[in-house]
Each structure stands twice: as structure tokens, then as C-alpha cells.
Amino acid sequence: MSSIYKLLGNEISISSANTVVNSNLVRVICTTSSVITFAYANGTAYANTTMATSEVAIFQKNTTDTIAGSNMRATPIAYRN
């Protein structure tokens, strides 16, 4: 079954800390196994997890929180109406 996403912006690289257009919900694809890190606006990391090669995940975060991960791209998305 296919997933349905409401896109709120363009896909971007998250090789450095990024709020992904201040989005609460972010679709992330990992092209090579890597760790994704979540941080508060002040730069303090609060969580991380490993994503496998070709894995796609949806993460919820605060709008000012950043995410970063090597070999990853992120797209801001919306909750389903």
C-alpha cells in the first residue's frame, strides 16, 4: 500500500542541523546507513537513532528543533486532514 503525504516544501539535505522549514512533521530518507540526531534550538542534542540504508521514516518534532544526519534528505509534511 502506498503512503499519502501532504508536502509543505522541497526535499533538502540534512547533513547539517536544520529545522526543515520549521516543520512539526518530517519525512526522512536515508541513502546510506547513518545516525540521525535531534537537537533543541540552542543546539543541545536530545535524541538520536540509526536509520538503515533506504529506510524512510516520519518524525515529529518541535518547529524550532533541528535534525541532522549524513546521507539523509528530509521533506516537511503535514498531518493528514
C-alpha angles and dihedrals in degrees: 000000000000123000122234119220131183103217118216098183147345126305112261139185115257097196086128128035111291136168090214094232091319090290124168092206124043133183110212129191121192117208095187126020108275145144119264116208129203121204140178119248089266090061097254109141115228105172145009139179138181118249120201125231110285092007117147120201138172116222129190117211141154113276093247095045117104132219128201136178138152117251093012135123126196136200125195110235137177134235114264113266 
